[in-house]
Amino acid sequence: MRLAISARLLAFAALVVLLSTQHARAQADFYKGKTIELMIGYSVGGGYDVYARLIARHLGKHIPGNPIITPKNMDGAGSLRLANWLYNVASKEGLVFGTIGRGTGFDPLLGSKTAQFDGTKFNWIGSANDEVSVCVVWNGRSKVTKFEDLLTQELAVGGTGAAADTDQFPRIINGVLGTKMKIITGYPGGNDVNLAMERGEVDGRCGWSWSSVKSTRATWVGGKQITILTQLSLAKHPDLPDVPLIVDLAKNDEQRQILKLIFARQSLGRPYLAPPGVPAERVAILRKAFMDTMEDKEFLADAEKAQLEITPVAGAAVQKLVAEVYQTPPAIAHKAAEILR
């Protein structure tokens, strides 16, 4: 009797192994010879674009079947155009995923009428870093030289769209702390805002990833062409110990809660997400491949050469954070939404 039971157990175990092997082979067969599109919600040359194109060069070797990863840009409305497209139009086979603004996934929570998605239903693949952003001023063209000056002096800052950090961050800081930043919006991407600063069309940028500053405009810092006014995150970056942290500038609990709601997104420094409805096993493959890429020595060497900061957050952790943010007390979310309108 025991021998019969043992034989059945062994047969069952063998069947599980066989099915598992066949399943893994099926996934490899699915991706073999295929092309995965990595959609980028911003124009060429900005921080999101630089990160995505580097990841695209290394990701395919970590996916069974070694598909080709092709980066494509779909800019517009601070990446909201891409977010809507991924949610409502994109293929759900696991052959398309993208990168959007770290705060774009929270737009429905903040009352955006043009955000046609539920951020909790995306399949979040991971984030390349846990971000700190900054507000900067171009030296010599403005009376603003430190954060306190923003309370009395107007500063024109460039923006890329209502859903983007470049627009939302200065707007929320104006509404909560009483600063006087004037947002000149409509630039296709962050690189275009940088060019606008050089040309004198705007005098600053508020909502610029520190990692992007270092990778794309390190000479501006070293050459003292810009001054960093404040850090936008929940914790200071080690590089910037003497630059004030925005949440520390809150004067009461309500201000602090609103600032925390907005800047919690910084953990999604460079987020990657797939449409809802992608089969769970393919989401798992993409998530694993993403984290394997983040530990790939060749990838890390290329990231270091490009001065890209890599402090990855796993897809499951991002999925959990998005769900938690969507549970923000309605009164606080409403207040923040009113400010952002």
SULGITA-V781583 format. One record per backbone hydrogen bond with DSSP energy under -0.5 kcal/mol. NH is the residue of the N-H (numbers start at 1). CO is the residue of the C=O. E is the energy in kcal/mol with one decimal. If there is no record, write none. Layout:
{{NH | CO | E} {NH | CO | E}}
This chain:
{{5 | 1 | -2.3} {6 | 2 | -2.9} {7 | 3 | -2.2} {8 | 4 | -2.2} {9 | 5 | -2.6} {10 | 6 | -2.7} {11 | 7 | -2.3} {12 | 8 | -2.5} {13 | 9 | -2.8} {14 | 10 | -2.4} {15 | 11 | -2.0} {16 | 12 | -2.4} {17 | 13 | -2.4} {18 | 14 | -2.5} {19 | 15 | -2.9} {20 | 16 | -2.7} {21 | 17 | -2.7} {22 | 18 | -2.7} {23 | 19 | -2.6} {24 | 20 | -2.6} {25 | 21 | -2.5} {26 | 22 | -2.3} {27 | 23 | -2.1} {28 | 24 | -2.2} {29 | 25 | -2.9} {30 | 26 | -2.1} {31 | 27 | -2.0} {32 | 28 | -1.8} {33 | 65 | -0.7} {34 | 31 | -2.2} {36 | 68 | -3.2} {37 | 95 | -2.6} {38 | 36 | -0.5} {38 | 70 | -2.5} {39 | 37 | -0.8} {39 | 97 | -2.7} {40 | 72 | -3.0} {41 | 99 | -2.2} {43 | 188 | -0.6} {46 | 43 | -1.0} {50 | 46 | -2.4} {51 | 47 | -2.4} {52 | 48 | -2.3} {53 | 49 | -2.4} {54 | 50 | -1.7} {55 | 51 | -2.5} {56 | 52 | -2.5} {57 | 53 | -1.1} {58 | 54 | -0.6} {58 | 55 | -1.2} {59 | 55 | -2.5} {60 | 56 | -0.6} {61 | 58 | -0.7} {62 | 59 | -2.1} {63 | 60 | -1.4} {66 | 63 | -2.7} {68 | 34 | -2.1} {70 | 36 | -2.9} {70 | 68 | -0.6} {71 | 69 | -0.6} {72 | 38 | -2.3} {74 | 40 | -3.4} {76 | 41 | -0.6} {78 | 160 | -1.2} {79 | 76 | -0.8} {80 | 77 | -1.5} {81 | 76 | -1.7} {83 | 79 | -2.1} {84 | 80 | -2.5} {85 | 81 | -1.9} {86 | 82 | -3.1} {87 | 83 | -1.9} {88 | 84 | -2.3} {89 | 85 | -2.7} {90 | 85 | -2.4} {97 | 37 | -2.2} {98 | 273 | -2.6} {99 | 39 | -2.3} {100 | 271 | -0.6} {104 | 101 | -1.0} {105 | 101 | -0.6} {106 | 103 | -1.8} {107 | 104 | -1.8} {110 | 106 | -1.3} {111 | 108 | -1.5} {112 | 107 | -2.3} {116 | 114 | -0.9} {117 | 115 | -0.8} {119 | 117 | -0.5} {121 | 118 | -2.1} {122 | 119 | -0.7} {123 | 274 | -2.5} {124 | 122 | -0.9} {125 | 272 | -2.7} {126 | 272 | -1.4} {127 | 313 | -2.6} {128 | 270 | -1.9} {131 | 129 | -0.8} {131 | 266 | -2.9} {133 | 232 | -1.7} {134 | 208 | -2.2} {135 | 230 | -1.7} {136 | 205 | -3.1} {137 | 227 | -1.9} {138 | 203 | -3.1} {139 | 137 | -0.5} {139 | 225 | -2.7} {141 | 138 | -1.1} {145 | 143 | -0.6} {149 | 146 | -1.2} {150 | 146 | -0.5} {150 | 147 | -2.0} {151 | 148 | -1.5} {152 | 149 | -1.5} {153 | 149 | -2.7} {155 | 180 | -1.5} {157 | 155 | -0.6} {157 | 182 | -2.9} {158 | 204 | -1.9} {159 | 184 | -2.4} {164 | 161 | -1.8} {167 | 164 | -1.3} {168 | 164 | -3.1} {169 | 165 | -2.4} {170 | 206 | -0.6} {171 | 167 | -1.5} {172 | 168 | -2.7} {173 | 169 | -2.2} {174 | 170 | -2.6} {175 | 171 | -2.5} {176 | 172 | -2.4} {177 | 173 | -2.4} {178 | 173 | -0.6} {178 | 174 | -1.5} {179 | 173 | -0.8} {180 | 150 | -1.9} {182 | 155 | -2.7} {183 | 181 | -0.6} {184 | 157 | -3.2} {184 | 182 | -0.6} {185 | 183 | -0.8} {187 | 159 | -2.3} {192 | 189 | -0.6} {193 | 189 | -1.4} {194 | 190 | -2.2} {195 | 191 | -2.1} {196 | 192 | -1.9} {197 | 193 | -2.0} {198 | 194 | -2.0} {199 | 195 | -2.2} {200 | 196 | -1.0} {200 | 197 | -0.5} {201 | 196 | -2.1} {202 | 196 | -1.1} {203 | 156 | -2.1} {204 | 156 | -1.0} {205 | 136 | -1.7} {207 | 134 | -2.3} {208 | 134 | -2.1} {209 | 207 | -0.5} {210 | 132 | -3.0} {213 | 209 | -2.3} {214 | 210 | -2.4} {215 | 211 | -1.8} {216 | 212 | -2.7} {217 | 212 | -0.5} {217 | 213 | -2.2} {220 | 217 | -1.0} {221 | 217 | -1.0} {222 | 218 | -2.5} {223 | 219 | -2.6} {224 | 221 | -1.4} {225 | 220 | -2.5} {226 | 220 | -1.2} {227 | 137 | -2.2} {229 | 135 | -3.2} {229 | 227 | -0.6} {230 | 135 | -0.9} {231 | 244 | -2.8} {232 | 133 | -3.5} {233 | 231 | -0.7} {240 | 237 | -1.9} {241 | 238 | -0.5} {243 | 240 | -1.2} {246 | 231 | -2.7} {247 | 233 | -0.6} {248 | 245 | -1.1} {249 | 246 | -1.5} {250 | 247 | -1.0} {256 | 252 | -2.1} {257 | 253 | -2.6} {258 | 254 | -2.3} {259 | 255 | -2.5} {260 | 256 | -2.3} {261 | 257 | -2.2} {262 | 258 | -2.1} {263 | 259 | -2.6} {264 | 260 | -1.3} {265 | 262 | -0.8} {266 | 263 | -1.4} {267 | 264 | -1.6} {268 | 265 | -2.5} {269 | 129 | -1.3} {269 | 267 | -0.6} {270 | 129 | -0.7} {271 | 268 | -0.8} {272 | 126 | -2.6} {273 | 98 | -2.5} {274 | 123 | -3.2} {275 | 96 | -0.6} {278 | 275 | -1.0} {279 | 92 | -0.6} {282 | 279 | -0.9} {283 | 279 | -2.0} {284 | 280 | -2.4} {285 | 281 | -1.6} {286 | 282 | -2.4} {287 | 283 | -2.7} {288 | 284 | -2.4} {289 | 285 | -2.6} {290 | 286 | -2.3} {291 | 287 | -2.2} {292 | 288 | -2.6} {293 | 289 | -2.2} {294 | 290 | -1.9} {295 | 291 | -0.7} {295 | 292 | -0.7} {296 | 293 | -1.3} {300 | 296 | -2.8} {301 | 297 | -2.2} {302 | 298 | -2.2} {303 | 299 | -2.7} {304 | 300 | -2.3} {305 | 301 | -2.0} {306 | 302 | -2.0} {307 | 304 | -1.0} {308 | 303 | -3.2} {309 | 307 | -0.5} {311 | 128 | -1.4} {311 | 309 | -0.6} {313 | 127 | -2.5} {315 | 125 | -0.8} {318 | 314 | -2.2} {319 | 315 | -2.8} {320 | 316 | -2.0} {321 | 317 | -2.4} {322 | 318 | -2.7} {323 | 319 | -1.9} {324 | 320 | -2.2} {325 | 321 | -2.6} {326 | 322 | -1.9} {327 | 324 | -1.4} {328 | 325 | -1.8} {332 | 329 | -0.7} {333 | 329 | -2.3} {334 | 330 | -2.9} {335 | 331 | -2.1} {336 | 332 | -2.5} {337 | 333 | -2.6} {338 | 334 | -2.5} {339 | 335 | -1.8} {340 | 336 | -2.0} {341 | 337 | -0.8} {341 | 338 | -0.7}}
